[in-house]
Amino acid sequence: YVMSRVIVLMSTYNGEKYLRQQIDSILAQEKVEIELVIRDDGSSDITIEILKDYSSKYPNVSYYQGKNLKPCKSFMELIRNDYCADYYALADQDDVWDKDKLYVATKMLSEIDSDEPAMYYSNLRRVDADLNFCRKSHSYPLVAVTRFEPLVENLATGCTIVYNKQLHDLLVKNVVDHFSMHDTWIYMTASIFGRTVYDFEPHISYRQHDNNVVGTYKKAKSLNFYWKRILRLFDRSLQPRYDNAVLFYETFGNKIPKDYLEKILKVINYKKSYKHKVRLFFDHDIRANSIEANVRLRLMIL
């Protein structure tokens, strides 16, 4: 048995409260050889002292500091670094990983043709700030029916993502400086140019707390919550699908297979005329995963 080498990419920002617990869970990964690379996104608490401590004690932990870029750009900077490994994984600063998280992911990815770009993602075990179980994130397998679903909906949560060397090489050679989120970019790239594999079993305690930079910490849903969701339909700044499709097309251009390109152009051109709207509206390959999300998508197209 030869252990796979996995580079774990983590972005930190004022993460002193939970950071040690997360790093410990990453270092405890079994049946894989890991290297943890951390970019600090301009922390002002004792996060840097914690990173210094770990990097001095563990030769497979390194970090560097940068200016505050926010989560997406910070992770994009990590992803664009051409580190050499068999697999790559993304990590948030406040979760706790099961010991088999990376082994399960790399095992599933190893069953895919090694020449094909591939990405793994999974369910999550939602926990509160004290790691008490709340629920699983996905009540049913969150698998795209077509490879074009990522054009309109991201199903892959970044902290569950693991991807192979082929996808890494594709991402490094086609870097973007901005996008709606880094996990959406990886998921779209894997779906159009390769394969995605999903694991319904969670291997991560996804901590939800008041200080989440990105997350789904919510109190009980009120009428105000649902009213805000309706208003979101009319706020174009909260609907990045069009901008994402444009940037994806500008980045990859003629590398995109012809029949896939036709679908991407439908998203890009739908604003041009009523005819273009109708074409996108009735294209069932470009769809969201749930009935509710599909209704919202169709309303936004109109």
Residue, then its C-alpha position, 0 to 999 in steps of 0.5 A: y500500500v502506497m500512501s497518497r500525498v495530499i496538500v491541504l490548502m487553508s485560509t485563516y482570518n482571526g481564527e484563534k478560537y477554533l484553529r488549533q482543533q482544526i489543525d489537529s484534526i488535519l494532522a491526525q489524518e490516517k493512511v495519507e501523507i499530508e502537507l498543510v499550507i496556510r495563507d493568513d488573510g490579514s488576521s489581527d488576533i493571535t492566529i499568526e502566533i498559533l501558525k508559528d507554533y505549529s509550523s515550528k513543531y511540524p515540518n509538514v505545516s507551513y504558512y505565509q501572511g498576506k493582505n486581507l482579500k476575503p475568502c474567495k480571493s485568498f483561496m484563489e491565491l492558494i489554489r494558483n500555487d503550483y504545489c506538487a502532490d497526488y491530490y489537493a484539499l481545501a480546509d476552513q479554519d473552524d471545522v473538525w475533520d474525521k480521521d478518514k476524511l482524506y483517505v475516503a476522498t482519495k480512494m474514490l478519486s483513485e477509481i477514476d481514470s488518472d488522465e481525467p480531471a476529477m473532484y470529490y465533494s461530500n455531505l457535511r455533519r452540521v454541528d454547533a460551536d461546541l461540536n454538538f450534532c445538529r443535522k446532516s447538510h444534505s437529506y438526499p444525495l446532492v448530485a448534479v443530473t447533468r454536467f451543466e447544473p454547476l452553471v447555475e448552482n454550486l452543490a459542492t461546499g469548499c471544505t469538503i472538496v478534494y481534487n486530483k493532479q489533473l484538475h490542479d494543473l488545469l486550474v493553475k494554468n487558467v487562473v482567475d482573479h475574481f469569481s463568486m466563490h472559489d469552490t464554485w470555480i473548481y466545481m464548474t471546471a471539474s464538471i465541464f472538463g472532467r468528473t465529479v464524485y459525491d459522497f453522501e456520508p459526511h466526514i467533517s464536522y461543519r461548525q456553525h457559529d455566529n462568527n462564520v465568514v461563510g456558512t449557513y448559521k441561521k436562527a429559526k426561519s421567519l416570514n422575514f427570512y422568506w420575504k428576503r429570499i423573494l427580494r433576492l430574485f430581483d437583486r442582480s448583485l446577489q445572482p452571480r451566475y451570468d458573471n460566472a459564465v462570462l468569466f468561465y468562457e473568457t478564461f477557457g474559450n476554445k478549450i471548451p468542447k463545442d457542445y458544452l460551449e453551446k450551453i455556456l453561451k445560452v447563459i451568457n446570451y440570454k439577456k440579448s432578446y426574448k428569444h434567447k430567454v426562451r431558449l434558456f428557459f426551456d433547456h432542461d440540461i441547465r437546471a438547478n437540483s431541487i424543484e424550489a431552486n428550479v422555480r427560482l431559476r426560471l423566475m430569474i431568467l424571465 
